Structures are given as C-alpha cells and as structure tokens.
Amino acid sequence: MQFIIRKKENIEDQYHTAAIIGAGPAGITASIYLGRAKIDTVVFERMIPGGYIVATDKIENYPGFPNGISGEELGNLMEKHLKRFDAQVKTEEVTNVELDTYPMKIITEEGSYSAEAIIIATGTKNKRLGVPGEDELVGKGISFCAICDAPFFEGENIVVIGAGNSGVQEALYLSKFAKSIKVLEFLDHPTAEGILLDRLKQKDNLELLVSQRVTSFIGKDRLTGVEVEEKTSKKKKVLKVKGAFIYAGVSPNTDFLKGKLDLDKEGFIKTDEELRTSKEGVFAAGDVRTTSLHQVATAIGDGALAAHNLREYIEEK
Ligand SMILES: Cc1cc2nc3c(=O)[nH]c(=O)nc-3n(C[C@H](O)[C@H](O)[C@H](O)COP(=O)(O)OP(=O)(O)OC[C@H]3O[C@@H](n4cnc5c(N)ncnc54)[C@H](O)[C@@H]3O)c2cc1C
C-alpha cells in the first residue's frame, strides 16, 4: 500500500492518535477501551451519544438488567460512561474521509481532523420501501420511530410494516396509544422472536397479516391509507389508516465511504475476524459491518475488539 506522507508539523487539521466515527454502543465501548489505554481519541457523533437504542422502548436482552431497561436510560448511562474516561466528543457529522494519506483525514461539516487509525461505528438507518407516496408522506403520517411519534396516533388506526423483532417490539409499544394496529409482513411468516409473538397475540388491538406487500401510501397532505397486495392472489386493498411505522430492514450509514473501503453489495463494511477493513489502520465495529446479528450485545463486543486491535496496531507502528 502506498501512503502519501504528510509531515505532522505541516498539518493544519486537529491531530489525534485515534478517531471513532459514531457514538452508538459500538463506538462508545471502543472509546471507553481507548480512554483507559490512554490513547488520545476523538469521537464524532452527528446526533446524541447512545445510537439507535435511544429510539427504542425497552431492551430486555442486554445482560445486567433483568427487568429490562428503556433504550433512553441505557443510552444515557452509556453516555455518562463515555464521558468518565475523558472522551473528546465532537457533535459533528463526518461527511468524508481520506484513507490513503498518512495520517488519515476525517472531514466534517465543521472542519477537518487527522488520525493515525480510525474505527467506523456508524450503524444503520431504517430502509425505505421505495413505493409511491412514501417520500412525500414521511413526517406526515409515515414514521420510523415509535418512541418519537407514538403520542400523535392516540386513538387512531395505524399499520406497522415489518414483523421482525423491531417491528413487533415497536408495535407492542404503539398498542398503548393506537386504537388498532395491523402488523404487515411481506414474508409468509413473521421473523420476530417467539416471546414477542406471544405478546402480540395477547393484545386485542394488534393483528398480524402475512404475505402482504405494501404497494403505495395514499394521502395528499397527510397519510389517509396504505395500499397492500396479497402476494399470492395479487388482490389489492386499501387500509384506511392515519399512521404507518416502517421497520422493514436496515441499510448501513456508509455513503461517505463508497469507493474508499471494501463494502458488500448492500453497503455494509467487510472486515476480517479482527475487525480490520480493507485499509490498514481502519477498523469497523457494530451494525455497520457485514454481520449476521444486529444487537447491542454484538455491537459492544465489536467495539471492545476493534479498540484492542487498534491499540496493538498503534503500538506496532
Ligand atoms: C426499533 C429497534 C429496536 C431494537 N431493539 C433492540 C433490543 O431489544 N435489543 C438489542 O440488543 N438491540 C436492539 N436493537 C438494535 C440495536 O439498537 C443496535 O444493534 C445497536 O444500536 C447497534 O449499535 P451500533 O453502535 O453499531 O450502531 P448505532 O446504535 O446505530 O449507532 C451509530 C451511531 O453513529 C452515528 N453516525 C452515523 N453516521 C455518522 C456520521 N457520518 N458522522 C457521525 N456520526 C454518525 C449515529 O448518529 C449513531 O448514533 C433495536 C433497534 C431498533 C431500530
């Protein structure tokens, strides 16, 4: 690999030994480990530390909280833990990186920074369905965040699209607000865990409909209905609803990395077992990398491993 050498004394950028992009569970864990190892680290977070879990009602499968914990509370605890080890957190979105220079360069909307090694932990975002009416009605009845928007649908008929863990979990939360909820699944079976499906069955105002393809969202200024097609019969019908919450898979936050790192066909970062990416000195951790499970526990394990390997990389250099 050929590096473009830039002498440190000539660098105008703010220099740090390590940079972490994204302060969800993976990035926060990596920062705690690097802080304790006394490695000068800067953390970039475009919103608030905590990541995706902050928008989640309850986490029940993260050890240490036998009664479950709200996503917001767990996020707050993680943020406190992050700050305990003097993390230098910048509330800035990373828009570009230059990975072939030495040190590498990180560009945000506010300025530019340089670092010897980087951990990318930018997580994922909810996928859109890509059907007519969707882009126009996001924020006007279509939402991706039950915690944020549930109170707007008090007493209304709504749909949740996707019967995986996230969809069913959030439908259960929404059932405290909405009058009735149809959970629409594209496959011929739901993919959520059994315990969540048991709870869904116990709720009078929740109904699961499988083999349903959403073909369009209807409404001018606000959502008034969702058109669905039964997959085998191809029969279409319109469900009159005022709200639609979409949990139909995720895509990685890697737009700023295209052409700079090896990504899989969906855009997730490819890593080896040590979480090294295709560029020397760049590691990836958590949901943003190609992995079979997107959970807090796996993101945290990744954050620890990536930080450990980054430390070894710096020491070897
Ligand atoms: C509705 C829902 C329910 C869930 N329930 C559970 C559950 O019960 N149990 C469980 O274990 N997991 C659950 N999860 C999954 C869990 O939230 C994720 O697996 C976990 O948050 C992944 O952590 P991460 O650090 O990899 O990424 P994220 O949590 O996504 O954090 C990534 C961070 O990077 C930031 N970022 C992104 N791009 C940039 C950029 N360019 N510049 C700066 N910052 C950037 C983001 O703002 C974000 O804060 C749920 C997820 C959802 C959506």
Ligand as a Chemical Component Dictionary entry (heavy atoms), coordinates in Angstrom:
data_LIG
# 
_chem_comp.id                   LIG 
_chem_comp.type                 NON-POLYMER 
_chem_comp.pdbx_formal_charge   0 
_chem_comp.three_letter_code    LIG 
# 
loop_
_chem_comp_atom.comp_id 
_chem_comp_atom.atom_id 
_chem_comp_atom.alt_atom_id 
_chem_comp_atom.type_symbol 
_chem_comp_atom.charge 
_chem_comp_atom.model_Cartn_x 
_chem_comp_atom.model_Cartn_y 
_chem_comp_atom.model_Cartn_z 
_chem_comp_atom.pdbx_ordinal 
LIG C1  C1  C 0 -36.706 -0.361 16.924 1  
LIG C2  C2  C 0 -35.458 -1.064 17.344 2  
LIG C3  C3  C 0 -35.458 -1.899 18.451 3  
LIG C4  C4  C 0 -34.289 -2.551 18.858 4  
LIG N1  N1  N 0 -34.333 -3.366 19.954 5  
LIG C5  C5  C 0 -33.195 -3.982 20.377 6  
LIG C6  C6  C 0 -33.196 -4.810 21.545 7  
LIG O1  O1  O 0 -34.239 -5.002 22.193 8  
LIG N2  N2  N 0 -32.035 -5.402 21.924 9  
LIG C7  C7  C 0 -30.857 -5.217 21.250 10 
LIG O2  O2  O 0 -29.833 -5.750 21.668 11 
LIG N3  N3  N 0 -30.828 -4.429 20.141 12 
LIG C8  C8  C 0 -31.955 -3.818 19.697 13 
LIG N4  N4  N 0 -31.925 -3.038 18.563 14 
LIG C9  C9  C 0 -30.668 -2.962 17.783 15 
LIG C10 C10 C 0 -29.630 -2.030 18.422 16 
LIG O3  O3  O 0 -30.211 -0.761 18.610 17 
LIG C11 C11 C 0 -28.411 -1.947 17.522 18 
LIG O4  O4  O 0 -27.935 -3.237 17.228 19 
LIG C12 C12 C 0 -27.267 -1.141 18.171 20 
LIG O5  O5  O 0 -27.703 0.149  18.495 21 
LIG C13 C13 C 0 -26.072 -1.061 17.220 22 
LIG O6  O6  O 0 -25.099 -0.255 17.765 23 
LIG P1  P1  P 0 -24.009 0.486  16.835 24 
LIG O7  O7  O 0 -23.140 1.248  17.758 25 
LIG O8  O8  O 0 -23.386 -0.486 15.916 26 
LIG O9  O9  O 0 -24.841 1.466  15.890 27 
LIG P2  P2  P 0 -25.912 2.599  16.232 28 
LIG O10 O10 O 0 -26.577 2.366  17.529 29 
LIG O11 O11 O 0 -26.746 2.734  15.015 30 
LIG O12 O12 O 0 -25.017 3.917  16.406 31 
LIG C14 C14 C 0 -24.386 4.523  15.310 32 
LIG C15 C15 C 0 -24.157 5.989  15.644 33 
LIG O13 O13 O 0 -23.373 6.581  14.604 34 
LIG C16 C16 C 0 -23.871 7.882  14.327 35 
LIG N5  N5  N 0 -23.474 8.248  12.950 36 
LIG C17 C17 C 0 -23.892 7.645  11.805 37 
LIG N6  N6  N 0 -23.279 8.218  10.741 38 
LIG C18 C18 C 0 -22.475 9.194  11.226 39 
LIG C19 C19 C 0 -21.571 10.140 10.617 40 
LIG N7  N7  N 0 -21.386 10.184 9.287  41 
LIG N8  N8  N 0 -20.915 11.011 11.420 42 
LIG C20 C20 C 0 -21.089 10.984 12.785 43 
LIG N9  N9  N 0 -21.929 10.110 13.405 44 
LIG C21 C21 C 0 -22.594 9.219  12.639 45 
LIG C22 C22 C 0 -25.367 7.750  14.518 46 
LIG O14 O14 O 0 -25.982 9.009  14.776 47 
LIG C23 C23 C 0 -25.454 6.797  15.709 48 
LIG O15 O15 O 0 -25.503 7.480  16.948 49 
LIG C24 C24 C 0 -33.086 -2.356 18.139 50 
LIG C25 C25 C 0 -33.067 -1.495 17.037 51 
LIG C26 C26 C 0 -34.235 -0.860 16.633 52 
LIG C27 C27 C 0 -34.226 0.040  15.426 53 
# 
loop_
_chem_comp_bond.comp_id 
_chem_comp_bond.atom_id_1 
_chem_comp_bond.atom_id_2 
_chem_comp_bond.value_order 
_chem_comp_bond.pdbx_ordinal 
LIG C1  C2  SING 1  
LIG C2  C3  SING 2  
LIG C2  C26 DOUB 3  
LIG C3  C4  DOUB 4  
LIG C4  N1  SING 5  
LIG C4  C24 SING 6  
LIG N1  C5  DOUB 7  
LIG C5  C6  SING 8  
LIG C5  C8  SING 9  
LIG C6  O1  DOUB 10 
LIG C6  N2  SING 11 
LIG N2  C7  SING 12 
LIG C7  O2  DOUB 13 
LIG C7  N3  SING 14 
LIG N3  C8  DOUB 15 
LIG C8  N4  SING 16 
LIG N4  C9  SING 17 
LIG N4  C24 SING 18 
LIG C9  C10 SING 19 
LIG C10 O3  SING 20 
LIG C10 C11 SING 21 
LIG C11 O4  SING 22 
LIG C11 C12 SING 23 
LIG C12 O5  SING 24 
LIG C12 C13 SING 25 
LIG C13 O6  SING 26 
LIG O6  P1  SING 27 
LIG P1  O7  DOUB 28 
LIG P1  O8  SING 29 
LIG P1  O9  SING 30 
LIG O9  P2  SING 31 
LIG P2  O10 DOUB 32 
LIG P2  O11 SING 33 
LIG P2  O12 SING 34 
LIG O12 C14 SING 35 
LIG C14 C15 SING 36 
LIG C15 O13 SING 37 
LIG C15 C23 SING 38 
LIG O13 C16 SING 39 
LIG C16 N5  SING 40 
LIG C16 C22 SING 41 
LIG N5  C17 SING 42 
LIG N5  C21 SING 43 
LIG C17 N6  DOUB 44 
LIG N6  C18 SING 45 
LIG C18 C19 SING 46 
LIG C18 C21 DOUB 47 
LIG C19 N7  SING 48 
LIG C19 N8  DOUB 49 
LIG N8  C20 SING 50 
LIG C20 N9  DOUB 51 
LIG N9  C21 SING 52 
LIG C22 O14 SING 53 
LIG C22 C23 SING 54 
LIG C23 O15 SING 55 
LIG C24 C25 DOUB 56 
LIG C25 C26 SING 57 
LIG C26 C27 SING 58 
# 
